[in-house]
Amino acid sequence: MKSLIHPKITILLATFNRAHLILETLESIKNQTYTYFECLITDDNSTDETEVVINAFIESDSRFFYFKKTEAYPQGLSATRNFGLDLAQKRNAEFIQFFDDDDIMHPQKLELQIEPFIEEPKLDITICMYRKFWDVTQIQFNLKKAFDPSYSIKTDNLLRSFYLNQIHLNSLGPIWKFEVLKKYRFDTLLFYAEEREFYLRIFLKESLKYQLIEQILCWYRKHDQAITSNLYSDPNLKGESERLFQKKFLKLVLKQSSPPFFILKSYTKIAVRRNNTFFIDLLSQYFSQVKNIFKPKYFALWMYIKMSKVLHLVNLINF
């Protein structure tokens, strides 16, 4: 490190029924070259041997702590992460690294991502690249060999690039200054897209100072027992969560003093293409407000919606 200052990083590791995989994740955290961290493992009341495996591991390393989620929090990943954030706040955390119980850290992840904070205290977030893997034998810790430009995080507008899916960003990549996160929590009504909604909400409301670390510093495991794939038996949950997320995010966007035009344009296209009456009504009301009707771009979107209604009506009559 270039500085004698060693801020503590709080790793929030959410887990559920990962007795067969979590040791690989814990070892990758233990092997970090930056040693000034604590790892708060929050368990969503696993029904397998996860607790036994974790307790055996943490006996030999005082930086790891195990917490079973209490009844004050509902079931699900969002609530488990909120439990971790609440614990972090009680412990006066400085920096937050979210991590999943089946993924792998590069040994230098924490080191390479905390260094920019030390050099520039005004930073809010550092973001690294990640890659997917199916088996640990596929992981390449040589940074040059691991690099893959298809996992780019290059951007000059974090909100725009993430909203438009132009960059690869998940929970593993960022290290956050906790000062930014402490007033935010994950939406426990969402069982899918909760991470995307959480990030978009923060990117929309905060003017973040960020630095990109263009190296592959973590690996995201792809397998048939991913939490968002198999742990929720209701096949409708994904669609319901996506619809709820989209509705809530549009409402939030319209409450901003200067909503990003690219988001308004995107929602308008989605509303018309899907004939989504909820979006159409909400956007029409917004564009027709006195403060907005004389803005050429807003007026154009309003006219686009009105014309689509006419065409839809004509098509129904002709049918």
N, C-alpha and C positions, 0 to 999 in steps of 0.2 A: 504494500500500500504506500501511497505517496504522502500520507499524513499519519501523525501519531494519534489522531482522534479516531476512536472506533465506536461509532454508534451501533446500538443493538438493533438487529432486524428480528421482528416477530413473524415467524412462519405460522400461518393458520392452515393446518392440515385437516380437512374434513374427511371422515371415513364412514363407511358402512359395509359390513360383510366383506372385508378384504384380507382375511387371514392368510390367504394363499398368495397375495401379491404385495402386501404393504411392507414387508421386510426389505424388498428391493428399493422401494421409495425411501424408507428410513435410512438405509445405508447410503444412498446418494446424498441425502441431506447431511448425515454425519461426516461424510468425506469432503465437505466444503473447505476450501482453502481459507475462506473468511470464517473465523471461528466465533465471532461475537454475535451469536444468535440464540433465540429460544424458539422451540417448536411446540406450539399448543395443538395437541391432537384432540379434535372434538368428534366424538363418536355418536352417531344417530341411533344408539341402542342396538348395536349389531346382535344378530342371533347366532353367529358362528363363533369361531375361536379368536376373533380379532382382538378382543380385550386381553386375552391371555398372551397372545403373540406380542402385543405392544408392551405390556407390563414387563415381560421378560427382557425385551430390548432396552427399555428406558432405565432399567436397574443400573446399567453400566455407564449412563451418560446423563448428567444432571441438567442438561439443556433441554431435555424432552419432558413434556408433561402431558398426562392423559386426563381427559375430562369426558364423562358421559353426559349427554344432553339431558337436561331436566324437563319435567312436564310443563314448565313455563313456555317451552318452545314447541311448535307443531312439528310433525314429521316432514322430512324433505331436506334437500341440499341447501336451499335458501336459508331455512331456519338454522341449520347446522353452521353455516357460515356466519350468520348473525350472532349466534352463540359465541363463536370465536371472536368476532369484532367486539362484543361486549366484554369478554374476558380481557382482550387486548387493551381496551379503554381503562379498565380497572387497574391494569398493570402499567399504565402510562407508557404505552408503546410509542416508539418514534417512527418506525418504518414497518410496513406490512408487505409480506409476500404470501399470496394465496397459493395453495398447492393441493393437488388431488392425490388420493391414496394409491394410485396405480401408475403414476408418472415418474419421470426420472430427471434429476438435476445434473447438469454438467458440474464438475467439481469447482469451477471458477464462477459459477453463476452469481452468487452473492457478492463475491469480490468485485467482479467487473461491473456490476450494477449499482453497488453502493459508492464506489469511487467517485462517480460524477457528482453525487450529493455532497461529498466532502469538499470537492473542489468548487462547487457552485451551490451554496446553501439555499438559494431561492428556487431550486428545482422542486417540482411536485411529484414527478414520476419518471422512472427510466423503464424502457421497454426493450426486451430482447426478442430475437427470432426463436421459433420452435419448429420441430419436425415431428411427424407421426411415426410410430413404430408398432410392430406386432409382437416382436420378441426382443429381449435385451441384447441378443447377439447382433442385432442390426444397428445398435447404437455405436456411433463413432465419436470419441471424445477429442480427436484431433480437430481443432477448430477449422483449419483450412480444408480438410477432407470432408467435414460435416456440412460445410456451407452449401446452401442451395438457394439461388436467387428467386426461385418460384415461391419461397416463403417470405417474400419481401415485406418490410414494415416501413419503407420509405414514404414519407408524407410531409407536407407543409401545412396540413389542416387535419388534425386528429379526428375531429367529429365527422367531417365530410368523408374522409377516407374509410373510416370504420363503418359509418352508416351505409355507404355505397359498396361495402365489401371489397374495397380496393387493397386492403392490407390484411395480413393474417395476425389476429390478436385474440388471445384467450386468457383465462385466469392465470395461467402459469407465467406468461411473459413479463408483466409489470412488477416492479417494486414501487410501492406508493409511500409517500409521506403521510403518516396517519392523520396529520392535521387536516388533510383533504377529505379523508374517509370518515372521520368520526361522526359527522352529521348524516351519513347515509347508511342505509341498510338494504339488503336484498328483499325483493317482493316475495313474501311467503305464499302468495296465491298463485305464483307461477311455478310450474314443474318442468317447463322447457323455456328456453330463451331468457332465463332469469339473469344470467351473466351478461348477455347482450343488453338487456334492458337497464341493468345496473350501470354498466359502462356508458351507455348512451345518455342516461340521465345525468351523470356526472360531467361528461364531455359537453353536454348542452348548457349546463348551468354554471360551470366553472371555466375560467380562463387559465388553463393549465400551462405551466412551463415544463416542457418535457425534453428528454434526450433519448435518442435511439441508439441502442447497442446492436449493431448489425452483425451479430454472431448467433449461431445456433447454441443456445444455452439451456434448453430443456427439451424433453421428448414427451409427446402426448400419446399415450397408449391407445391403440385401436383393438377392440376385442368384443366378443359377443355378450359380455356381462357388464357393459358400461352402464352407469347409473341411469342415464337418460334413455337408455335403450330397453332394458329388461326389468328394472326394479319397480316400474309402475304398470300394473296389470291393465288399467283402463286404456284402450286404444284411442279414445277420444281426448285424452289429456293433452297431447301435443298440440292438436288443432285448437283446443279451447284456450290453452296458455298463449299460443301465438296470437289469437284474436284479442284476448284480454290485453296483452302487451301492446299491440298496435293501437288499440283504442286509448289506453292510458297515456301512451307516449304522444299521440297526436294532441290530446287535450293539453298535455304539458307544453308541447311546442307552441300551441296557440296562446298560451298564457305568457310567453316571453315577450319582452318589449320589442325585440327585433328577431322574429323567428327566421332561421336560415331559409333562404328562398329555395335551395335545392331540396330541402325536406318537404316544403309545401308543394313543390312541383311533383315530387315523387309520390306523395300521398294523393294528389289530384289524379295522377295517371292511374294509380291503383284503384281509386274510387270509381273512375269511369270504366276501366277495363273490367272490373268485377261487378260493376253496378252496385256498389256497396252504399246503401242508402244512409247508413250511419255516417260514413266519411263524407258523402256528398252533402248532407244537410249541415254537418258541422263546418265544413269548408265554405259552403255557400254563405252561411251566416257570418263567418269571419270576413270573407272577401267583400261582402256587401255593407260592412260597417262604414260609416262616413269617413273615418280615419284611413280606410284602406281603399275605398272605391276609386280614388283619384291617383292611385299608384298604378302606373301602366302594367307592370308585371302581374300584379294581383288582379287587376281588371281582366287581363288576358286569360288568367286561369279561371276566373269566374265565368267568363263567356264560354270557355271550353266546357265547363260543367253544364251550363245552361243549354248549349247546343247538343251535348250528349243526351240530355233529357229529352229534347225534341226528337232526336234521331231514334232513341229507344222507343218513344211513344209511336212514332211512324212505323217502326218495325213490328210493333205489337199489333197495330191496326192492320197492316198488310198481311200479317200472319193469319 
